[in-house]
Amino acid sequence: MTLDINKIRKDFPILEEQVHGKPLVYFDNAATTQKPRQVIDEMVKYYYKYNSNIHRGVHYLSNKSTDGNENARKIVQEFINAKHLHEVIFTRGTTEAVNLVANSFAERFIQEGDEVIVSEMEHHSNIVPWQMVCDRKKAILKVLPFDDNGELMLEKLEGLITAKTKILAVNHISNSLGTINPIREIIKIAHAKNVRVLIDAAQSVQHKKIDVQDLDPDFLVFSGHKIYGPTGIGVLYGKEDLLNEMPPWQGGGEMIKEVHFEGTTFNELPFKFEAGTPNYIAAIGLGEAIKYVEALGLENINAYEQELLAYATEKLSSIEGLRIFGTAKQKTSVISFLVEGIHFYDMGMLLDQMGIAVRTGTHCTETVMQHFNIDGTVRASFAFYNTKEEIDALYKGILKVCKMFVH
Ligand code: PMP
């Protein structure tokens, strides 16, 4: 099915906005995506009509909100094809989900001298939590490197794994390079050596269909706001047996069975890992966002975004002095670039004056920047509501900036 982009764009009110008197061209989708009316309306509906704290009440409103939250959990379960509903845990986002796993998994499974592997192209949120637990546990953090195209050096993985390796944490798609990593192979290699795997799917669930039973990661995490849902909600998927073995991370209401001063017993999954009042309205918004994306079809979304990527790569590559960082064979719709002699902040700020929103800096991947010995890049990331005309505007905008910098 070909997507009707003009019709789709009408679902996203923000795309009609003007910025500095120019029509908005939003190319910062890897940082966060815009929200369709359907998501916003559903959340507003709950605030207007049904809002009440969940899981605690016997009254009508509480039941409505609880049902909304649990229905969203079901939508997520079906979306990623988790075997059990209680394998879906709601968090604040990817960052919180990684912190939850790092802390709880380490508490149960990581001892002094053990090893954790991450890749060189991780977002800070999939490095720092592991570094913190490794420091605490006196464990060792090892790094799987990538090459100058931005592809992981898979041939080095087996050599990195030892009998002490407990877990490998890697992203499915890099937010700063766009590389699609061969996670099926990575998971196979790790599992053959009894190493658990966490997949950071923050940049992939919005582009590619994921089936956790087929792919077989031990954990998979993502954020609602990058898949056209609201901020403040994310997902941790984990295998039931593993989650059952792991201790709770945060304590508080909801996660307990019985509390006595002599000791506390904990609730069952998924509530054991959901302390406190959850962001149920955001969970409901996430459910609606997933329904929206599924109605368009991830295959259709991906096909169109690949078209945008190819078009933009060709246009931008033709600009003299422009270098793209991240030239992997398998890429998603992210282009990180620099133009010789022009600082990324200058480029970003001047494009902004033309109404074009791109991200500048390290994109929370300082180790990627260190690999290329640069301080940052300009990043344009495309979603299914973007158009070739908008890419033309970016192309012309970059040329205009280049002209300004010619002395
Ligand atoms: N991992 C990747 C690959 C990301 O792109 C991001 C967000 N930029 C994160 C993790 C962190 O997500 P959040 O800030 O929503 O927790």
Boltz pocket constraint, residues with backbone or C-beta under 6 A from the ligand:
constraints:
  - pocket:
      binder: B
      contacts: [[A, 30], [A, 31], [A, 92], [A, 93], [A, 94], [A, 95], [A, 96], [A, 123], [A, 125], [A, 126], [A, 171], [A, 173], [A, 174], [A, 175], [A, 200], [A, 202], [A, 203], [A, 223], [A, 363], [A, 364]]
      max_distance: 6.0
